[in-house]
Amino acid sequence: MQDLKEIILLLVQHNIQPFRRADAKSKLLALWDGIAMGNFSTDAAAAKALYDESFQGSKYRKLKSDFRARILNAVLEIDGNQKTYSDYQRAYYDCHRQWAMVRILTGQNANAAAVSIATRLLRQAEKFDFTLLAMDIASYLRIQYGLRESNDRKFREAHEVFERYRKTYDAENLAEALYTTLIVRYVNNRSTQPEVSRLATEYWEQISPYMLEHATYKLQMYGYMIGLMRYTAANDYEKALVACNEAIQFFKGRVYEARVPLQIFYYQRLICNIQLRQFEEGTESADYCLKILQKGTFNWFKNKELYLQLSLHTGEFGRAADILYETLHHARFEFLPENVKETWSIYEAFFYYLVLAGKAPAKTNAQKFKLAKIINAPPLFSKDKSGIIIAIMVVKMLLLLQERRFSQVLDEVEAVEQYCYRHLRGVNAQRSYFFLKMLLQIPTSGFDPVQSVAKAERFLKKLKETRLQVANQTHEIEVVPYEMLWEIAIESLSSAKKVA
């Protein structure tokens, strides 16, 4: 059902309704309306409403099969020449439609027309760095001139083009394989990884010579991302910023607008800006990305994530509120991977804490946040998810303190203490270690703000000495600057004590 919902959402966005002319009593139309309006969230609900049978029943299965075929055919009606598309995007859709036309014409023995289109299409494919397409066209022309027309000159020209793009294609595939190998090691563990940095350096030395030979979109994109990971995996954001700027300079020099790689490297530059506390430059990076990103795309959500972090780090909580609620209530949010949605739930928890503390504006639907989801979450300390778990521990402690659930805070002390000792004593999360030790001084001081400040002073000093950009921890961990959170926590304790 989820895949059907996603296709329907796409078609609705493009104002395509494949059942517009269907009879009002049509089951296909009823299924479309039920899914589009959110009435059918599961196959079981749809089968029950339409046939009063199980979703495994033959009638419903036949209906769903016909429905899927119709909406997939409708995807081909999407206009690939929209004004919001870049010249690269429009060329991508146009070239692949023309290539399909060439294959159909060839299948119908209209070879002269097919060759004419293919010859023009090859020039477009070369202009826009469509390597695989160019190789396929060259292979097609090689067969036409070698077997059908026996034109030796044109055959050799097509063969040379094919061999050139085959080498480029091999280099692109190598870059893609090396990069995805790094990502598999990196993406599910937010902690810094020296091994990934070492591998990225090794892979960069392997792929960089090919980048000098083949200046194509895909190779350069994956190659620059491998080069960037030498530094991001080690949290060396000063060198990462230089790498980002080099990649941006390359892609801005293309004859077409390379939106995707520019989005990627402006996004990475924004991470560097946040870590290096370059907030003015960070706003520039975020604004550029939002200008060229299509709403609801995966990269749009990821850019919103960083823009939220930038707003939280600068204390722009009104802007943070707008970003948070626009993102959480976007129609495509539910289609994000679970690990991404989990990250947003943590951001929501931090923002909810700021609202409770009177530091951020509450939206009309702020009460929908399930406080118990964080506060009553089962202990995760046995799992060394030493990135996201740190953020969970921090916000959980802060919420319990803000809600004055002191008995539950005391219940958490031993587990947090053990986690700090076992997992945070290395260089990977020094700032988090110092901040959690500061929070632990509050219950050991009987929740007295004055004594808490005094006992935490030595940890606060070390925290301030460990700058964010050299703290060797990833940007997702410290959602709000720890110094800011400490001031808010102590202020809240002091206010509560005066009221009492």
N, C-alpha and C positions, 0 to 999 in steps of 0.2 A: 504493500500500500504506500509506503514512503516514497518509492521511486515514482509512482503515479502522481503523487502530490507534487513532487518536484517538477515533473514535466508539465503538469497543469499550471503551476505557478509561472513557469517560463512562458507558456502559451498565452496566459492572461496578460503578462507584462507586454507581450507583443500584439495584443488585441486580436488573437486568433482563437476562434471558437469552432471547432470542427463539427459540432452538432447543432449549429445555429438554425439550420433548416429542418431539423428533425421534428417529428410529431411530438406534441406535448406529452403524450403518454409513452414515449420511447424510453426503454430501460437504459439505453446508452446515455441519453440526455439526463435521466434521473441520477445515474451514477456520477456523471460529470458535475452536476449541480451539488450533489451530496458531498463529494470530495472537495470541490472548490469552496463551498460555504462552511466547511469544517464539520459537517454533520456526520460524515463517515470517516472516522479516524482509524478504523480497523476493517479488515475484510469481514470479520464476524458481524459488525454493525451493518455493513452494506448488504450482506447476504440476507440478514434478518429482515431489513426494511424492504428490500426489493422482492424477495422470494419466500420469506419466512422459512428459510432453510439454513443449514450449516454452510460456512464458506467453502467447505469441501464438496458441496453438492454440485451436480453436473451442470445445472442451469447457471449458477453463478460463475463457475469456472469458465464456461463457454462465453458468457457475457464479458468477463474480465479479459479474456484472450482477445475478443473482437475489439474491445475498448482500447486495449494497449496498442493493437495494430493501427487503429485509427489515429490516435494521438501521436504516435511515432511518425506516421506519414505527415501529420500536420507540422511537425518540426521542420520539414523541408520548406515550408511556406515562410519561415522567418526571413525577413528582409536583411540581407547582408550588406546593404549599402546605406545604413542609417547615418544621420548627421553626427550622432554622438560617437561613432566609431572613428578610430584613427585610420590614416591611409593604409597602414599595415594590416589592420583588421579587415578593412574592406577588400584589400588585395587577397587576403587569405581565403575569404569566402568566395570571391569571384574566381580566383585561380582554380580552386578545387571543384567548383561547379563546372568550369570549362573543361577540366581534366575528365570529369565524369562524362561530359558531352563527347569528348574525343573517344573515349572507350565505347560509348554507345554507338557512335557513328562507325567506328571500326567494326564493331560487331554486326552492323548492318551493311558492311561492304562499301560504305561511303568514304573510301580511303583518301581521295583527293581533298575533300573538305576537312577530314580529320587531321591530315598532315599540315594543312594550312593553319588550322587553329593551334595545333601543337607547336609549330614553329614560332608563332607570335607568343604563345604561352610560355615558352622556354625563356624568352627575354624578360618577361614579368617575374618568373620564378627566380631568375638570377638576380634581378634588381632587389627583390625583397628577401633574399637569403633563404628561400624555400629549398633547402638542399635535397631532401628526399624526393620532392616533386621534380626538381630539375634532373635528378638522376633517373627517375622513372621516365620522364619525357625523352631524355637522351637515349635511354635504352629502347624506347618505342621507335624513335626516329632511326636509330641504328638498324633495327629490324626492317623498317620500311625501305630504307635506302640500300640495305644489304641484300634482302631477299625478294622484295617486290619490284624495286626499280633498278637494282644493280648499278647504282650511281656511286662510283668509287670515291670521288672527292667528298660528297656529302656524307657517305658512310664513315670515312676517316674523321671528318669533322665531328660527327655525332659520337664516334667512339672516343675521341679525345675529350670531349665534354663529359661523357659518362665516366671515364677514368679519373678526371679531375674531381668530379663530385663524389665519386666512390671513395677517394682518399679523404675528402672533407667529411663525408658521412662516417667513415671509420673513426676519424678523430673526434667527431661529435659524440658518437656512441661511447667512445672511451671516456670522454669527459663526463657524460651523463652517468655512466656506470661508477666512476670514481666518486662523483658527488653523492649519488644515492647511497653508496656504501658508507660514506661519512655520516649522512643523515640518519641512516638506520641505527648507527651507534650513538648518535647524539640526541635525537628528538625526544625520546621518552625519558631522558634523565637530565634534569635542569641544572645539575651541578657541573662545575667546570671539569674538563676532561683533558689532561695533558696528553693522553694517548691519541685523542682525536686531533689535537693540534699537531702532534708529531706526524700522524698519517697525512694530514692536510698538507704539511710541508713536503712530504715525500711525493704526494700526488701532484702538487703544484710543479715540482721539478720535472715530473713526468709529462705534464700536459702543456706547460708554458711554451716549449719549442713549437708545438703544433699551432698554438695561438699566433705565433709570428708568421706561420705559413698560410693560415686560413682565417681570414677576418670575417667569419660568418656569425650571425646572430646567436645561434644555439651554442656553438663552441665557445664563443667569448663569454656568454652568460654563465654557463657552467664552469668555465675556467676561472673567471673572476670570482665566482662564489666559492670555489675551492681555495683560491688564494686568500679570500676574506676569512675563511674558517681557520686559517693558520693563527689568526689573531683573536677572533671571537670565541673560539673554544678555550683559549687561554685568558680570556677577558682582558686582552690588551687593546683597549678602545682607542688609544691614540694612533696606533699603527692601523687599526681597522678603519678609522676615519680616512686615513690617506688612501687605503685600498678602495674604499667606497667612492672617493672622489675621482680616482683613476678610471673606475668602471663607468661612472656617470659621464665623464668626459668622452670616453669611447662611444657610448651609445647616443650621446647628443650629437655626435658627428656623423651619424648614419643619414642616408638620403631619405629615410622614412622615419616616422615617429615610433620609436621602440618603447612603447608604454610599459610592457611587462617588466623588462629588465630595469628600466628607470624606476618603476615602482619598487622593485626589490631592493635596489641599492639606495634609493632615498629612504626606504623603510629602515635599512640597516644603518644608514647615516643618522636617522632619528634616534635609534638605540644608542649610538655613540654620543650624540648630543645630550641625551638624558644622563648617561653615565658620567660624562665629562662636565655636567652642569652647564652646558651651552644652551640655555633655554631660548634665547632669541633665535639662534640658528635652528633649534629644534622645531620651533613654530613654523619657520620657513620651510623646513623639510616636510612637516606634516601637511601644511597647506598645499604644497606642490602635489603631494600624493593624492590628496582628496580631490584636487582639481582634475586629475586625469583618470581617477578610478571610477569604475561603474559601481553604483550602489548595490550592495547585496552580494558582491563577489567575495571570495575568500580573502583576497588581499585587502579589500575594503575593510573587512572586519579586523584583520590584523593591524592595519594602519590605525583604525579607531582605538584598538587596544593600546598602542603606543601613545596616541594623542591623549588618551585618558591618563596614562602614567605621567606624561609631561604636565598635564593640568594639575594632577595631584601633587607633583613635586614642586610646582610653582605656587601652590596654594590657590589656584584658580578654580575653586570648588563649584562655582556656578557653571562654568564651562564644562567641568567634569560631570556635573549632573545631566547637562544636555546630551553629552556624548554617551553616557551610560544608558540612559533611558531610550535614546534613539536606537542604540544598538540592540538592547535586550528585547525591544518590541518590534524589531524589523521582521518582516514575514519570513526571511530566509535564515533567521537565527537558529531555528530548530534543526536545520540541515547541517549545521557545523559538526565536526568531529567531537566526540564526547570529551576528549582532553581539553579542547578549546573552550567548550561550554563550562567545564569545571573551572578553568582559569577565570572566566567572566563571573562565575558565582562567587569567587573569592574577592574579586574587585568590588562586587556588589556588597559583600560583607564589610569590607573596609569603608566603603562609602556610607553604608548604614551606620557604622560606628561614628563617623564624622557628623552625620545627621543627629544621632542621639546626643553627641557632645555639643551640639549647637554650633558647629563650625561649617556645616554645609546645608544648602537649602533642600527641604524635603519636597519631592514631587507628589502629586495627588495619589499615585499608586505605590508610594514607598512602603506602605503598611503591608504590602504583599510579600515582602521579604520574610522568609521563614527563619527567624532567629534560632529556633531549635535545631535547624539543620546544621548549624555550626557549633552551637553550644553543647548540644547533646550528641554530637558525632562521636562514634566509638573511637577509642585510642588507636592512632595510626603509628605510634612510635616504634613499633616492631618492624615497620617497613622503612627502609632508608631511602625514601623518595626525597633526597636532600635538596629539594628546591621548593616544590609546592607545599610540602609538609611544614616548612618553616613559616611560610606565610599563613598557613592555617593555624599553627600554634600561636603566632603573634596575635592575629585578629580574634581568636577564641579567648585568649587571656584579656585582651582589651575590652571585649564585649562583656565578659563576666564582671570585670572591674566596674565598667560603666553602669551595668545593671545592679551593682552592689550584691552580686551573688558570691559573697565572700567564702561561704562554705565550699562551693564548687571550685573556687580558685585554689583553696587549700588542698582539695582533692587532686588538682593538676600539678601541684608543686613537685612532687617526687618524680613523676613521669617526665616533666620538662627538664628537671635537673639531670636526670639520667640521659636524656637525649642530648643535651648540651655536652655532657661529658663524653658520650660515646661517638657522637657524629660531628660536633661543631668545634672541636679543639684544634683542627688543622687550619690551613690558610684559606680554605675554600669559602668560608662563611664567617669571617671574623666579626664583621659588623653585626650579624645576626646573633652571634654568640654573646657579644657584649650587651646587646639590647635585651635579649632574653634574661641574662643575668641581672640587668637593671630591673626588669619587671618582677623577677623573683624576690627582689629586696622589699617589694611592697607588702606581700603577706608576712614575710619574716619581721617586718617592722610594725606589725599589728594594723596595717592599712592606714598608718599615720603618714600624711604627705611630707611633713617636715623630716621625720626620721628616715623615710624612704629616700628622699633626696640626698640626705647625708650619707646613707649607706651605699647608694648607687653612684656616688660622685667619682670613685676611681674607675668604674666601668664607663661612665659618661665621658671622662677624659680620654680614655683609650678609643672610644667610639669616634670622638671628634678628631683624633689623630689619624684614624683610618679612613682616608678619603674614599668616597664611593667608587671612583674610577680605578683605584688600585686595591680595592677590597677583595678582588678575586671571587666575586659572587655574581650570579646572573641577574639581569634587570628585573625579572619577574618576582624575585624574592622580596625586595624592599619596595612594596607598592607605594607607600607613603614614607618620606624620609623619617628615619627612626628618631632623630632629634625632635622633629615636629610632633610625632606621636607621644614622645615622653612628656613634652610640655603639656599636651592636651590631657594625658592621663593624670598628671599631677594636679593640673588645674581642676579637673573634674572631682578628684578626691578632696581637694581643698574646699570647693564649693559645697560638696555634700556634707563635709564636716561642719561648715558654718551653719548650714540649714538645720543639721541635727542639733 
